[in-house]
Amino acid sequence: MSVLELQQSILNLLQNLTTKILPGNKIEIEIPEAEIGDSVDVFVILPEKPASKRGSVLELIEQARSKHAFRTTEDIDRQLQQERDSWDS
């Protein structure tokens, strides 16, 4: 049997099915050609997921610092005092 004949033989046995993941992380497929009790091999190819965007705590701190202008302790105290003063008004 040639390589081409072998490939064609294998392709004749394969079925490409697409299904959705059901509750309980299960899948259900229907194979009309099969009979109850037949053994089948099932290959599941999961879609690639983008890399997690979660970074380390240090990266999160650095991002927060870069997004906000650096404020001194005095600036923060002044802002807090202004906020407290507004409560009395």
Long-range contacts (C-beta under 8 A, 24 or more apart in sequence): none
